[in-house]
Amino acid sequence: MVAPRRGAGLHTEVLWIAPTCALLLGYLLGSIPFGVLLTRFAGAGDLRTIGSGNIGATNVLRTGRKGLAAATLLLDLLKGAAAVWLADWLFPGDGMVAAAAAFVGHCYPIWLRFKGGKGVATMMGIVLALHWPMGLVYAAVWLGLLATVRISSVAGMAAAVSAPVGGALFGRFDLVMLVLALAAIVLWKHRENIERLANGTEPRIGGSRDTEGGTGDDVDANALPGG
């Protein structure tokens, strides 16, 4: 019987250090609630008590602060990309781990009792960082449908679904399962929107009803997508 080599167990433990650190890095970055922080620091109140209570850019727009909404959209996108870039720099090969963790962190942040956003902007940042051509497809679908259909939830969900399709078309099958899982979470987070779409009650941007099923306040025709 061959005795196990001394230090073999330690070597196995070391192999888990980088993925674990990448996971923690991604989750902590993703869970930063920029919408809540920006509106609070700007004196616009607690975003969770405004409109739909969602922490994304569309709900920030309901405060009447377009600049804050744009900043929220950009920061939510950048934190997804930053998680991938930083993880690949610090822990080469673990960018996908950080990507998944950042997305989960945004949708289910521990600081907000796991009640986060819908993940559309953060997923775009992740997809851009993982494979920028997929990100361009994502952006084109998102912005294109937003401009034509003018329903934020439709644009966001379609963009999320375009990611695994784009991954397959570009031959990035190593990314397909990850972005497929993220797209499934985006659809789950939009389940109330899907129900309103089925009932024909989901309003368009600029309509008289709240795009997230909230207070019924008008949403500016130039509303930013996000969540």
KOLGU-594070 format. One record per residue: residue in one letter; x, y, z of N, C-alpha, C in turn. Coordinates in steps of 0.05 Angstrom, whole numbers, plus 5000, padded with zeros to 4 digits. Layout:
BEGIN
['A'; [X; Y; Z]; [X; Y; Z]; [X; Y; Z]]
...
This chain:
BEGIN
['M'; [5017; 4976; 5000]; [5000; 5000; 5000]; [5018; 5025; 5000]]
['V'; [5012; 5043; 4981]; [5028; 5067; 4979]; [5017; 5089; 4998]]
['A'; [5034; 5099; 5015]; [5025; 5120; 5033]; [5022; 5146; 5018]]
['P'; [5001; 5162; 5025]; [4997; 5188; 5012]; [5021; 5206; 5016]]
['R'; [5028; 5222; 4996]; [5050; 5240; 4998]; [5044; 5261; 5019]]
['R'; [5065; 5268; 5034]; [5061; 5290; 5054]; [5057; 5316; 5039]]
['G'; [5037; 5330; 5048]; [5031; 5356; 5035]; [5010; 5354; 5013]]
['A'; [5001; 5330; 5006]; [4981; 5327; 4984]; [4955; 5341; 4992]]
['G'; [4946; 5338; 5017]; [4922; 5351; 5026]; [4924; 5381; 5026]]
['L'; [4948; 5391; 5033]; [4952; 5419; 5034]; [4951; 5431; 5005]]
['H'; [4962; 5416; 4986]; [4962; 5424; 4958]; [4933; 5427; 4948]]
['T'; [4916; 5407; 4956]; [4888; 5408; 4948]; [4874; 5433; 4959]]
['E'; [4881; 5439; 4984]; [4868; 5462; 4997]; [4877; 5488; 4983]]
['V'; [4902; 5489; 4975]; [4913; 5513; 4961]; [4898; 5518; 4935]]
['L'; [4891; 5496; 4922]; [4877; 5499; 4896]; [4850; 5513; 4899]]
['W'; [4838; 5512; 4923]; [4812; 5524; 4928]; [4814; 5553; 4936]]
['I'; [4838; 5562; 4943]; [4841; 5590; 4952]; [4833; 5610; 4931]]
['A'; [4844; 5608; 4907]; [4839; 5627; 4886]; [4810; 5628; 4878]]
['P'; [4797; 5606; 4872]; [4768; 5607; 4865]; [4751; 5619; 4888]]
['T'; [4758; 5613; 4913]; [4743; 5623; 4935]; [4746; 5654; 4937]]
['C'; [4771; 5663; 4933]; [4776; 5692; 4934]; [4762; 5706; 4911]]
['A'; [4762; 5693; 4887]; [4748; 5705; 4864]; [4718; 5707; 4869]]
['L'; [4708; 5686; 4882]; [4679; 5686; 4888]; [4672; 5708; 4908]]
['L'; [4688; 5711; 4929]; [4683; 5732; 4948]; [4686; 5760; 4936]]
['L'; [4707; 5763; 4920]; [4711; 5789; 4906]; [4688; 5796; 4889]]
['G'; [4679; 5777; 4873]; [4656; 5782; 4855]; [4631; 5788; 4870]]
['Y'; [4625; 5773; 4891]; [4600; 5778; 4905]; [4600; 5805; 4919]]
['L'; [4623; 5812; 4931]; [4624; 5838; 4945]; [4622; 5861; 4926]]
['L'; [4634; 5859; 4903]; [4631; 5880; 4882]; [4603; 5882; 4872]]
['G'; [4592; 5859; 4865]; [4565; 5858; 4854]; [4544; 5867; 4873]]
['S'; [4548; 5864; 4899]; [4528; 5870; 4919]; [4528; 5899; 4927]]
['I'; [4545; 5916; 4916]; [4545; 5944; 4922]; [4520; 5957; 4910]]
['P'; [4501; 5966; 4926]; [4476; 5977; 4916]; [4478; 6006; 4907]]
['F'; [4490; 6011; 4884]; [4496; 6038; 4876]; [4471; 6055; 4875]]
['G'; [4449; 6044; 4865]; [4424; 6060; 4864]; [4416; 6070; 4891]]
['V'; [4417; 6053; 4911]; [4409; 6060; 4938]; [4428; 6081; 4949]]
['L'; [4454; 6077; 4945]; [4475; 6095; 4956]; [4473; 6122; 4943]]
['L'; [4471; 6123; 4917]; [4471; 6149; 4903]; [4446; 6166; 4910]]
['T'; [4423; 6153; 4911]; [4399; 6168; 4918]; [4400; 6178; 4947]]
['R'; [4411; 6162; 4964]; [4412; 6170; 4992]; [4432; 6193; 4995]]
['F'; [4456; 6191; 4983]; [4475; 6212; 4986]; [4466; 6238; 4972]]
['A'; [4449; 6236; 4952]; [4439; 6260; 4938]; [4415; 6271; 4951]]
['G'; [4406; 6259; 4973]; [4382; 6269; 4987]; [4356; 6263; 4974]]
['A'; [4356; 6242; 4957]; [4331; 6235; 4942]; [4315; 6214; 4957]]
['G'; [4323; 6207; 4981]; [4308; 6188; 4997]; [4318; 6159; 4994]]
['D'; [4303; 6141; 5006]; [4309; 6113; 5005]; [4297; 6101; 4980]]
['L'; [4313; 6092; 4961]; [4303; 6082; 4936]; [4284; 6059; 4939]]
['R'; [4287; 6044; 4961]; [4270; 6020; 4965]; [4242; 6027; 4973]]
['T'; [4237; 6053; 4978]; [4210; 6062; 4985]; [4198; 6078; 4962]]
['I'; [4212; 6079; 4940]; [4203; 6096; 4917]; [4194; 6077; 4894]]
['G'; [4172; 6084; 4881]; [4164; 6069; 4858]; [4161; 6039; 4864]]
['S'; [4175; 6023; 4848]; [4174; 5994; 4851]; [4190; 5984; 4874]]
['G'; [4208; 6001; 4885]; [4227; 5992; 4906]; [4251; 5978; 4895]]
['N'; [4253; 5975; 4868]; [4276; 5963; 4856]; [4300; 5981; 4858]]
['I'; [4324; 5969; 4859]; [4348; 5985; 4863]; [4362; 5993; 4836]]
['G'; [4350; 5988; 4814]; [4362; 5993; 4788]; [4357; 6021; 4778]]
['A'; [4369; 6027; 4754]; [4369; 6054; 4743]; [4341; 6064; 4736]]
['T'; [4323; 6046; 4727]; [4296; 6055; 4719]; [4282; 6066; 4744]]
['N'; [4285; 6053; 4766]; [4271; 6063; 4790]; [4284; 6088; 4801]]
['V'; [4311; 6091; 4798]; [4325; 6115; 4805]; [4313; 6139; 4790]]
['L'; [4306; 6134; 4764]; [4295; 6155; 4748]; [4269; 6166; 4759]]
['R'; [4255; 6150; 4774]; [4230; 6159; 4786]; [4234; 6180; 4808]]
['T'; [4259; 6184; 4816]; [4264; 6205; 4835]; [4266; 6232; 4821]]
['G'; [4266; 6232; 4794]; [4268; 6256; 4779]; [4297; 6264; 4774]]
['R'; [4316; 6247; 4782]; [4345; 6254; 4778]; [4356; 6237; 4755]]
['K'; [4356; 6248; 4731]; [4366; 6233; 4708]; [4396; 6227; 4711]]
['G'; [4411; 6246; 4722]; [4439; 6242; 4726]; [4445; 6218; 4744]]
['L'; [4430; 6216; 4765]; [4433; 6193; 4784]; [4426; 6167; 4770]]
['A'; [4405; 6168; 4754]; [4397; 6144; 4740]; [4419; 6135; 4720]]
['A'; [4430; 6154; 4706]; [4452; 6147; 4687]; [4476; 6136; 4702]]
['A'; [4483; 6149; 4725]; [4505; 6140; 4740]; [4501; 6112; 4751]]
['T'; [4476; 6106; 4760]; [4469; 6079; 4770]; [4473; 6058; 4749]]
['L'; [4462; 6064; 4725]; [4465; 6046; 4703]; [4494; 6040; 4696]]
['L'; [4510; 6061; 4695]; [4538; 6058; 4688]; [4553; 6042; 4710]]
['L'; [4548; 6049; 4735]; [4563; 6036; 4757]; [4554; 6006; 4760]]
['D'; [4528; 6001; 4756]; [4519; 5973; 4757]; [4532; 5956; 4734]]
['L'; [4535; 5969; 4711]; [4549; 5955; 4689]; [4578; 5951; 4695]]
['L'; [4591; 5972; 4705]; [4620; 5971; 4710]; [4627; 5951; 4732]]
['K'; [4610; 5949; 4752]; [4618; 5930; 4774]; [4618; 5901; 4764]]
['G'; [4601; 5895; 4745]; [4601; 5868; 4733]; [4627; 5864; 4717]]
['A'; [4634; 5884; 4701]; [4659; 5881; 4685]; [4683; 5881; 4704]]
['A'; [4683; 5898; 4724]; [4706; 5900; 4742]; [4711; 5874; 4757]]
['A'; [4690; 5860; 4764]; [4693; 5834; 4778]; [4708; 5815; 4761]]
['V'; [4701; 5814; 4735]; [4715; 5795; 4716]; [4744; 5804; 4713]]
['W'; [4748; 5829; 4707]; [4775; 5839; 4701]; [4794; 5836; 4725]]
['L'; [4784; 5843; 4749]; [4801; 5841; 4773]; [4807; 5812; 4780]]
['A'; [4787; 5794; 4777]; [4791; 5766; 4783]; [4812; 5754; 4764]]
['D'; [4809; 5760; 4738]; [4828; 5750; 4719]; [4856; 5760; 4723]]
['W'; [4858; 5784; 4734]; [4884; 5796; 4740]; [4896; 5783; 4765]]
['L'; [4880; 5782; 4786]; [4890; 5772; 4812]; [4891; 5741; 4813]]
['F'; [4871; 5729; 4801]; [4868; 5699; 4802]; [4863; 5689; 4774]]
['P'; [4883; 5689; 4757]; [4880; 5681; 4729]; [4864; 5655; 4725]]
['G'; [4845; 5656; 4708]; [4828; 5633; 4702]; [4802; 5632; 4718]]
['D'; [4799; 5650; 4737]; [4775; 5649; 4754]; [4756; 5672; 4749]]
['G'; [4758; 5684; 4726]; [4740; 5706; 4719]; [4711; 5698; 4718]]
['M'; [4706; 5674; 4708]; [4678; 5665; 4706]; [4666; 5661; 4734]]
['V'; [4682; 5652; 4753]; [4673; 5649; 4780]; [4664; 5676; 4791]]
['A'; [4681; 5696; 4787]; [4675; 5723; 4797]; [4651; 5734; 4782]]
['A'; [4648; 5728; 4757]; [4625; 5738; 4741]; [4599; 5728; 4753]]
['A'; [4598; 5702; 4758]; [4573; 5690; 4769]; [4567; 5702; 4797]]
['A'; [4588; 5705; 4813]; [4585; 5716; 4840]; [4576; 5745; 4840]]
['A'; [4587; 5761; 4821]; [4579; 5789; 4819]; [4550; 5791; 4812]]
['F'; [4541; 5775; 4793]; [4513; 5776; 4785]; [4494; 5768; 4808]]
['V'; [4501; 5747; 4822]; [4485; 5738; 4845]; [4486; 5760; 4867]]
['G'; [4509; 5773; 4870]; [4511; 5794; 4890]; [4493; 5818; 4883]]
['H'; [4490; 5825; 4858]; [4472; 5846; 4850]; [4443; 5839; 4855]]
['C'; [4436; 5815; 4847]; [4408; 5806; 4849]; [4400; 5799; 4877]]
['Y'; [4419; 5790; 4893]; [4413; 5781; 4920]; [4435; 5791; 4940]]
['P'; [4436; 5817; 4944]; [4457; 5829; 4962]; [4450; 5824; 4991]]
['I'; [4470; 5815; 5005]; [4466; 5809; 5034]; [4459; 5834; 5049]]
['W'; [4470; 5857; 5041]; [4465; 5882; 5055]; [4436; 5891; 5054]]
['L'; [4421; 5882; 5034]; [4393; 5890; 5030]; [4375; 5867; 5035]]
['R'; [4383; 5848; 5052]; [4368; 5824; 5058]; [4361; 5808; 5033]]
['F'; [4380; 5808; 5014]; [4378; 5792; 4990]; [4356; 5802; 4970]]
['K'; [4348; 5827; 4973]; [4329; 5839; 4955]; [4343; 5859; 4937]]
['G'; [4352; 5850; 4914]; [4368; 5867; 4897]; [4354; 5873; 4871]]
['G'; [4371; 5879; 4851]; [4361; 5887; 4825]; [4355; 5863; 4807]]
['K'; [4348; 5869; 4782]; [4341; 5848; 4763]; [4363; 5839; 4745]]
['G'; [4386; 5853; 4747]; [4411; 5842; 4736]; [4417; 5849; 4707]]
['V'; [4400; 5865; 4693]; [4405; 5869; 4664]; [4430; 5885; 4659]]
['A'; [4434; 5907; 4673]; [4458; 5923; 4669]; [4483; 5909; 4678]]
['T'; [4482; 5896; 4701]; [4505; 5881; 4711]; [4513; 5858; 4693]]
['M'; [4493; 5845; 4682]; [4499; 5823; 4663]; [4512; 5834; 4638]]
['M'; [4504; 5857; 4629]; [4517; 5869; 4605]; [4547; 5873; 4611]]
['G'; [4553; 5884; 4634]; [4581; 5889; 4641]; [4597; 5863; 4642]]
['I'; [4585; 5842; 4653]; [4597; 5816; 4654]; [4603; 5805; 4626]]
['V'; [4583; 5806; 4609]; [4585; 5795; 4582]; [4606; 5810; 4566]]
['L'; [4607; 5836; 4569]; [4627; 5853; 4555]; [4655; 5845; 4564]]
['A'; [4658; 5840; 4590]; [4685; 5833; 4600]; [4693; 5805; 4592]]
['L'; [4674; 5787; 4591]; [4681; 5759; 4584]; [4687; 5756; 4554]]
['H'; [4671; 5770; 4537]; [4675; 5768; 4508]; [4661; 5791; 4495]]
['W'; [4676; 5812; 4488]; [4664; 5837; 4480]; [4645; 5835; 4456]]
['P'; [4650; 5817; 4436]; [4630; 5815; 4414]; [4603; 5806; 4424]]
['M'; [4602; 5788; 4444]; [4576; 5781; 4456]; [4564; 5805; 4469]]
['G'; [4580; 5821; 4482]; [4570; 5845; 4495]; [4558; 5865; 4476]]
['L'; [4570; 5867; 4452]; [4559; 5885; 4432]; [4532; 5876; 4422]]
['V'; [4529; 5849; 4419]; [4503; 5838; 4411]; [4482; 5844; 4433]]
['Y'; [4491; 5840; 4458]; [4473; 5845; 4481]; [4464; 5874; 4481]]
['A'; [4483; 5893; 4477]; [4476; 5921; 4477]; [4458; 5928; 4454]]
['A'; [4463; 5917; 4430]; [4447; 5923; 4407]; [4418; 5914; 4411]]
['V'; [4414; 5890; 4422]; [4388; 5879; 4427]; [4373; 5896; 4448]]
['W'; [4387; 5902; 4469]; [4376; 5917; 4491]; [4367; 5945; 4482]]
['L'; [4385; 5960; 4470]; [4379; 5987; 4462]; [4360; 5988; 4438]]
['G'; [4364; 5969; 4420]; [4346; 5968; 4396]; [4317; 5964; 4403]]
['L'; [4312; 5944; 4421]; [4284; 5939; 4429]; [4274; 5961; 4447]]
['L'; [4291; 5973; 4463]; [4282; 5995; 4480]; [4272; 6018; 4462]]
['A'; [4286; 6023; 4440]; [4279; 6045; 4423]; [4254; 6039; 4406]]
['T'; [4250; 6014; 4399]; [4228; 6006; 4381]; [4203; 5997; 4397]]
['V'; [4206; 5977; 4413]; [4183; 5966; 4428]; [4176; 5984; 4452]]
['R'; [4196; 5997; 4463]; [4193; 6016; 4485]; [4181; 6004; 4510]]
['I'; [4188; 5979; 4515]; [4180; 5965; 4540]; [4206; 5956; 4553]]
['S'; [4213; 5968; 4575]; [4239; 5963; 4588]; [4243; 5933; 4595]]
['S'; [4223; 5920; 4605]; [4226; 5892; 4613]; [4231; 5874; 4588]]
['V'; [4217; 5879; 4566]; [4221; 5863; 4542]; [4250; 5867; 4532]]
['A'; [4259; 5892; 4531]; [4286; 5897; 4522]; [4307; 5883; 4539]]
['G'; [4303; 5885; 4565]; [4322; 5873; 4584]; [4323; 5842; 4582]]
['M'; [4300; 5830; 4581]; [4298; 5801; 4580]; [4309; 5791; 4553]]
['A'; [4302; 5804; 4531]; [4312; 5796; 4505]; [4343; 5798; 4504]]
['A'; [4354; 5819; 4515]; [4383; 5823; 4516]; [4396; 5800; 4531]]
['A'; [4384; 5793; 4554]; [4396; 5771; 4570]; [4395; 5745; 4555]]
['V'; [4374; 5740; 4541]; [4371; 5715; 4525]; [4391; 5715; 4501]]
['S'; [4397; 5739; 4491]; [4415; 5740; 4468]; [4443; 5732; 4476]]
['A'; [4450; 5733; 4501]; [4478; 5726; 4509]; [4485; 5697; 4504]]
['P'; [4469; 5677; 4513]; [4477; 5650; 4506]; [4475; 5644; 4476]]
['V'; [4456; 5657; 4462]; [4454; 5653; 4433]; [4479; 5664; 4420]]
['G'; [4487; 5688; 4428]; [4511; 5700; 4417]; [4536; 5683; 4423]]
['G'; [4537; 5673; 4448]; [4559; 5656; 4455]; [4562; 5632; 4437]]
['A'; [4539; 5619; 4431]; [4540; 5596; 4413]; [4548; 5604; 4384]]
['L'; [4537; 5627; 4375]; [4544; 5635; 4348]; [4573; 5643; 4345]]
['F'; [4585; 5654; 4366]; [4613; 5661; 4365]; [4632; 5638; 4372]]
['G'; [4620; 5615; 4378]; [4636; 5592; 4385]; [4647; 5592; 4413]]
['R'; [4636; 5609; 4430]; [4646; 5610; 4458]; [4628; 5592; 4476]]
['F'; [4630; 5566; 4470]; [4614; 5547; 4485]; [4622; 5545; 4514]]
['D'; [4647; 5554; 4520]; [4656; 5554; 4548]; [4640; 5574; 4565]]
['L'; [4628; 5594; 4551]; [4613; 5614; 4566]; [4582; 5610; 4565]]
['V'; [4573; 5592; 4547]; [4545; 5590; 4542]; [4530; 5582; 4568]]
['M'; [4539; 5562; 4582]; [4525; 5552; 4605]; [4523; 5574; 4627]]
['L'; [4544; 5589; 4630]; [4544; 5611; 4650]; [4524; 5632; 4643]]
['V'; [4525; 5642; 4619]; [4506; 5664; 4611]; [4478; 5654; 4609]]
['L'; [4475; 5628; 4603]; [4448; 5616; 4602]; [4436; 5617; 4630]]
['A'; [4452; 5610; 4650]; [4443; 5610; 4678]; [4436; 5639; 4687]]
['L'; [4453; 5658; 4679]; [4447; 5686; 4686]; [4421; 5696; 4673]]
['A'; [4418; 5688; 4647]; [4393; 5696; 4633]; [4368; 5684; 4647]]
['A'; [4371; 5660; 4657]; [4348; 5647; 4670]; [4341; 5663; 4696]]
['I'; [4361; 5673; 4710]; [4356; 5689; 4734]; [4343; 5715; 4726]]
['V'; [4352; 5727; 4705]; [4340; 5752; 4695]; [4310; 5748; 4690]]
['L'; [4304; 5726; 4676]; [4276; 5720; 4670]; [4260; 5716; 4696]]
['W'; [4272; 5702; 4715]; [4258; 5697; 4740]; [4253; 5723; 4755]]
['K'; [4272; 5741; 4755]; [4269; 5767; 4768]; [4248; 5784; 4755]]
['H'; [4242; 5778; 4729]; [4222; 5793; 4714]; [4195; 5778; 4713]]
['R'; [4191; 5759; 4731]; [4166; 5743; 4729]; [4141; 5759; 4732]]
['E'; [4141; 5780; 4748]; [4117; 5797; 4750]; [4113; 5813; 4724]]
['N'; [4135; 5821; 4711]; [4133; 5835; 4686]; [4122; 5816; 4664]]
['I'; [4130; 5791; 4665]; [4121; 5772; 4646]; [4091; 5768; 4649]]
['E'; [4082; 5767; 4674]; [4053; 5764; 4679]; [4037; 5788; 4668]]
['R'; [4048; 5812; 4672]; [4034; 5835; 4661]; [4035; 5836; 4631]]
['L'; [4057; 5826; 4619]; [4058; 5824; 4590]; [4037; 5805; 4579]]
['A'; [4034; 5783; 4593]; [4013; 5763; 4585]; [3985; 5775; 4587]]
['N'; [3981; 5792; 4607]; [3955; 5804; 4612]; [3951; 5830; 4595]]
['G'; [3972; 5838; 4581]; [3970; 5862; 4566]; [3970; 5888; 4582]]
['T'; [3981; 5886; 4606]; [3980; 5910; 4624]; [4008; 5921; 4629]]
['E'; [4028; 5911; 4616]; [4055; 5921; 4620]; [4058; 5947; 4603]]
['P'; [4062; 5970; 4616]; [4062; 5995; 4602]; [4089; 6000; 4587]]
['R'; [4088; 6017; 4568]; [4111; 6025; 4553]; [4125; 6048; 4567]]
['I'; [4150; 6052; 4561]; [4165; 6075; 4572]; [4151; 6100; 4563]]
['G'; [4146; 6118; 4582]; [4132; 6143; 4576]; [4102; 6141; 4579]]
['G'; [4093; 6116; 4587]; [4064; 6113; 4591]; [4056; 6123; 4618]]
['S'; [4030; 6119; 4624]; [4019; 6130; 4649]; [4021; 6112; 4672]]
['R'; [4031; 6087; 4668]; [4034; 6069; 4690]; [4063; 6063; 4695]]
['D'; [4070; 6056; 4719]; [4097; 6050; 4727]; [4107; 6026; 4712]]
['T'; [4131; 6027; 4701]; [4142; 6005; 4686]; [4150; 5981; 4703]]
['E'; [4150; 5984; 4729]; [4156; 5961; 4746]; [4133; 5953; 4764]]
['G'; [4110; 5964; 4758]; [4087; 5957; 4774]; [4086; 5971; 4801]]
['G'; [4096; 5995; 4801]; [4098; 6009; 4827]; [4076; 6029; 4832]]
['T'; [4083; 6054; 4835]; [4064; 6074; 4844]; [4045; 6085; 4823]]
['G'; [4052; 6081; 4797]; [4036; 6092; 4776]; [4046; 6119; 4767]]
['D'; [4069; 6128; 4777]; [4080; 6153; 4767]; [4090; 6149; 4738]]
['D'; [4089; 6171; 4722]; [4099; 6170; 4695]; [4129; 6165; 4696]]
['V'; [4138; 6150; 4676]; [4167; 6146; 4672]; [4175; 6162; 4647]]
['D'; [4196; 6177; 4649]; [4204; 6194; 4627]; [4208; 6178; 4601]]
['A'; [4201; 6189; 4579]; [4204; 6175; 4553]; [4233; 6167; 4547]]
['N'; [4251; 6181; 4560]; [4280; 6175; 4556]; [4290; 6158; 4579]]
['A'; [4273; 6143; 4592]; [4281; 6128; 4615]; [4303; 6108; 4608]]
['L'; [4321; 6105; 4627]; [4344; 6087; 4623]; [4335; 6059; 4631]]
['P'; [4343; 6039; 4615]; [4337; 6011; 4622]; [4356; 6002; 4644]]
['G'; [4349; 5983; 4658]; [4367; 5973; 4678]; [4353; 5961; 4702]]
['G'; [4368; 5947; 4719]; [4355; 5935; 4742]; [4375; 5918; 4757]]
